[in-house]
Amino acid sequence: MVVITSKEFRDKHRKYFRMAKMGEDVVVKSRENDHFKLVPVSEPVETVIRKEFVLFRLQKEQTYPMVSFLQSI
């Protein structure tokens, strides 16, 4: 596990992104005692957001057959 400061992350973010992509645990700590772990996402974020948004909208409109179809994707 590598623990770095937010300044180190800003200065060398590409290096730490590569490390996280290769499976290394990378933790960024900030002054406020908050810690953040870099984790690669397997599918594009846009896809995840769009699917969740569509499911939310469909549930709100109560079109349940379409909701169960999209959840199975």
N, C-alpha and C positions, 0 to 999 in steps of 0.2 A: 504494500500500500504506500502510495506517495501522498503526503500532505503538503500543500503549497499555500502561499498567501494569495490574496486576490491580485496583488501587484505582479507576482510571478506569473499568474495565469494570464493577465493582460499582456505581459511582455512576451510570453512564449506559448500562447494558446494553441497554436498548431501542433506543437510537440505534445501537449497534454491531450489534445483530441486524438492524436494517433495512438498514444499510450492506452487511452480508454477503449479505442476501437480494437486494439490488440488484446484486450481483456484485463489490463492492469487497473487496479482500483486507484482512482485519482480523486482526492478530496480537496476542495478549495475552502479555506477558512477566511472569515472576514473579521474586522475589528469588533463587530457586535456579537462575537461568539457564535455566529451562525456558521454552519458547515454545509457544503453542497457536494454531492457526489456526481461525477460525470458518468453518464450511462448512455451508450449508443442505443438508438431507436431502430428497430428492425424494419419498420415500414415508414414511408414519408409522413411527416407530421401533418401535412395538408390533408392526406387521406384520412387520418385518424380524426382530425377536427371536423372535416366535412361529414363523415359517417356519424359521429356523435351528434352533430348539429341536426342532421336530417332525422335521426331517430328521435331527438328531442321534439322537433317540430311535428313529426308525425304522431307522436304520443299525445302532444298537446291538442292536435286536431282529431284525435281518437280514430285514426285509420289503422286499426290493429292488424289486419291481414298484411299490410305492407310492412309494418314494424317487425313482425315475426320473420318475414322474408329477408329483410335487411340484416337482422341479427344473425341469421344463418350464414351470411356471407363471410 
